[in-house]
Amino acid sequence: MMPGILVIILNYRTAPMTLRAARAALAAMQGLKAELIIVDNASGDGSDLALAQALAQEDWARSAPVRLILSDVNNGFGAGNNIGMRAGMSDGTQPDYVYLLNSDAFPEADAIATLVAYLEAHPEAGIAGSYTQGEDGAPHETAFRFPSVWSEIEDAARTGPVTRLLRRHVVSPGIPAESGPVDWLAGASMMIRRSVLDRIGAFDETFFLYFEETDLCRRAADAGHERHFVRESRVVHIGSASTGLKRRARVPAYWFDSRRHYFRKTHGLAYACAATLGHLAGGALWRLRCVLGRRRDEGPDHFLRDLAAHDLAAAFGSRPRRRRRGVTPMRQE
């Protein structure tokens, strides 16, 4: 029997791009038992009307297996995708696979089928992610190692000897040359077995933005499910179309909230504090290099100060804050 696939695209104020992603997804769904759900995450900019009009009037959509769901509140990337997962297939059944596609990601014609075939052939894999590249052909990293105290030091220090010493802990080790197991995968193009979601649950909605896929993959790992990078599944991905984070000079508070929640949830409070201390130590080493080498630090403005202030506030009783409606709900690498 052909497996059922539920494709979910989360929209936030990117209606034209979301429709482009939907057209690409529908083309890649040809020949599969698949349906598409677009979730508008309380965009508040008229996206809901633009999407509804296009789906009702444009030739490519009128007879297509696509539905639009409107969320009346913006609780983040994971929460928005969870809405689509809970909706299930149009006949009330649950799919065999859930495929998450960012609104600025455009799968090649066989990208979705390739992920399905891979998971069907690899029962040990519970989650699979695609190879993605920019519109200019530049490859994007989508396969990573789980973060740790050691990776926090390495990431902040950005120094050759430190990286060589901690090379086994580098979160971004490069794009795998072939398909196979990795720690965690970016959610721009990710397929998940429904049986895995039934066992470990969907996205943790405490994460407003960032670290939600890391957490999902960590829970899958703890439950004994492998996560695989599938190089043969190819997707064009713009990146940061919804958040504009690549243009942001200062890291937003929700990133610090998510980072701390991940470390605390996964390893405990003491480890979360150690991870922050490790990052601050590595960052101090990098800043010293900048001073001695008379180079400019090109990192986000006030990052170390913001990290320290956030974790000090959290240590005195603050918890990760729920985000208000209207705040950007999507992370797109």
Residue pairs with C-beta under 8 A, 6 or more apart in sequence:
2 32
2 33
3 33
3 95
3 96
3 97
3 116
3 120
4 33
4 34
4 35
4 89
4 93
4 94
4 95
4 96
4 97
5 29
5 32
5 33
5 34
5 35
5 95
5 96
5 97
5 98
5 99
5 112
5 116
5 191
6 34
6 35
6 37
6 84
6 85
6 88
6 89
6 95
6 97
6 98
6 99
7 25
7 29
7 34
7 35
7 36
7 37
7 99
7 101
7 112
8 36
8 37
8 38
8 39
8 81
8 84
8 85
8 98
8 99
8 100
8 101
9 18
9 21
9 22
9 25
9 36
9 37
9 38
9 39
9 101
9 102
9 103
10 38
10 39
10 41
10 77
10 80
10 81
10 84
10 100
10 102
10 103
10 329
10 330
11 18
11 38
11 39
11 40
11 41
11 43
11 47
11 51
11 103
12 40
12 41
12 43
12 47
12 74
12 80
12 103
12 242
12 328
12 329
12 330
13 43
13 44
13 45
13 47
13 242
14 47
14 103
14 104
14 241
14 242
15 43
15 46
15 47
15 50
15 51
15 54
16 50
17 103
17 104
17 238
17 241
18 38
18 47
18 51
18 103
19 51
19 54
19 58
20 106
21 101
21 102
21 103
21 104
21 105
21 106
22 36
22 38
22 61
22 66
23 60
24 106
24 107
25 36
25 101
25 107
25 112
26 36
26 60
26 61
26 64
26 65
26 66
27 109
28 107
28 108
28 109
28 110
28 111
28 112
28 113
29 36
29 65
29 112
30 109
31 113
32 112
32 113
32 116
34 65
34 99
34 112
35 65
35 66
35 67
35 89
35 90
35 95
36 64
36 65
36 66
36 67
37 66
37 67
37 68
37 69
37 84
37 87
38 51
38 55
38 66
38 67
38 68
38 69
39 69
39 70
39 71
39 80
39 81
39 83
39 84
40 47
40 48
40 51
40 68
40 69
40 70
40 71
41 71
41 74
41 80
41 329
41 330
42 70
42 71
42 72
42 73
42 74
42 325
42 326
42 329
44 325
44 326
48 68
48 70
51 68
52 68
54 61
55 61
55 62
55 66
55 68
56 62
65 90
67 87
67 90
69 83
69 84
69 87
71 80
71 83
73 325
74 80
74 323
74 324
74 325
74 326
74 327
74 329
75 205
75 208
75 322
75 323
75 329
76 205
76 207
76 208
76 209
76 212
76 323
76 329
77 187
77 203
77 207
77 208
77 209
77 212
77 329
77 330
77 331
78 202
78 203
78 204
78 205
78 207
78 212
79 203
79 205
79 329
80 329
80 330
81 100
81 187
81 202
81 203
82 202
82 203
82 205
84 98
85 98
85 197
85 202
86 202
88 94
88 95
89 95
94 194
95 194
96 193
96 194
97 115
97 116
97 119
97 191
97 192
97 193
97 194
98 191
98 192
98 194
98 197
99 112
99 115
99 189
99 190
99 191
99 192
100 187
100 189
100 190
100 191
100 192
101 107
101 188
101 189
101 235
102 187
102 188
102 189
102 237
102 330
102 332
103 241
103 242
103 330
103 332
104 237
104 238
104 239
104 241
104 242
104 332
105 132
105 188
105 189
105 235
105 236
105 237
105 238
105 332
106 235
106 236
106 237
107 130
107 189
107 233
107 234
107 235
108 233
108 234
108 235
108 236
110 233
111 130
111 189
111 233
111 234
111 235
112 191
112 233
114 230
114 232
114 233
115 128
115 130
115 189
115 191
115 230
115 233
116 191
118 125
118 128
118 179
118 228
118 230
118 232
118 233
119 125
119 128
119 191
119 193
122 226
122 228
124 225
124 226
125 181
125 225
125 226
125 227
125 228
126 192
126 193
126 195
126 196
126 220
126 223
126 225
126 226
126 227
127 185
127 190
127 191
127 192
127 193
127 196
127 216
127 217
127 220
127 225
127 226
127 227
127 228
128 185
128 190
128 191
128 227
128 228
128 229
128 230
128 233
129 142
129 143
129 185
129 186
129 187
129 189
129 190
129 191
129 227
129 228
129 229
129 230
130 142
130 188
130 189
130 190
130 230
130 233
130 234
130 235
131 139
131 142
131 175
131 229
131 230
131 231
131 232
131 233
131 234
131 235
132 139
132 140
132 142
132 186
132 188
132 189
132 234
132 235
132 236
132 237
133 139
133 140
133 234
133 235
133 236
133 237
134 140
134 236
134 237
134 238
134 239
135 236
135 238
139 175
140 186
140 188
140 237
140 239
140 333
141 172
141 174
141 175
141 186
141 333
142 175
142 185
142 186
142 188
142 189
142 229
142 333
143 175
143 176
143 182
143 184
143 185
143 186
143 229
144 171
144 172
144 173
144 182
144 183
144 184
144 185
144 186
144 214
145 151
145 169
145 170
145 171
145 172
145 173
145 182
145 183
145 184
146 171
146 183
146 184
146 214
146 217
146 218
146 221
147 171
147 214
147 262
147 263
147 275
148 169
148 275
149 271
149 274
149 275
149 278
150 166
150 169
150 278
151 166
151 169
151 170
151 171
152 275
152 276
152 278
152 279
152 282
153 162
153 166
153 278
153 279
153 281
153 282
154 162
154 163
154 166
154 169
154 170
154 282
155 170
155 171
155 279
155 282
156 278
156 279
156 280
156 281
156 282
156 283
156 285
156 286
156 304
157 163
157 282
157 283
157 285
157 286
158 282
158 286
158 289
159 285
159 286
159 289
162 282
162 285
163 170
176 182
176 229
176 231
177 231
178 231
179 228
179 229
179 230
179 231
179 232
180 228
180 229
181 226
181 227
181 228
181 229
182 227
182 228
182 229
183 217
183 221
183 227
184 213
184 214
184 216
184 217
184 218
184 227
185 213
185 217
185 227
185 229
186 213
186 333
187 212
187 213
187 331
188 235
188 237
188 239
188 332
188 333
189 233
189 235
189 237
190 213
192 216
193 225
196 220
196 223
196 225
199 223
199 225
200 216
200 219
200 220
200 222
200 223
200 225
201 219
202 216
203 212
203 215
203 216
204 212
204 215
204 216
204 265
206 261
206 265
206 320
207 215
207 258
207 261
207 262
208 254
208 257
208 258
208 320
208 322
208 323
208 327
208 329
209 243
209 252
209 254
209 255
209 258
209 323
209 328
209 329
209 330
209 331
210 254
210 255
210 258
210 259
210 331
211 258
211 259
211 261
211 262
212 258
214 262
215 262
215 265
215 266
217 227
218 266
220 227
221 227
237 332
237 333
238 332
239 246
239 332
239 333
240 246
240 247
240 332
240 333
241 332
242 328
242 329
242 330
242 332
243 328
243 330
243 331
243 332
244 328
245 252
245 331
248 300
249 300
249 301
250 300
250 301
250 302
250 303
250 306
251 300
251 303
251 306
253 310
253 321
254 321
254 323
254 327
256 306
256 307
256 310
256 311
257 310
257 320
257 321
258 320
260 272
260 276
260 310
260 311
260 314
260 320
261 320
263 271
263 272
263 275
264 271
264 272
267 275
272 311
273 311
273 315
276 307
276 308
276 311
279 304
279 307
280 304
280 307
280 308
283 303
283 304
284 304
286 297
287 297
287 304
289 295
290 296
290 297
314 320
323 329
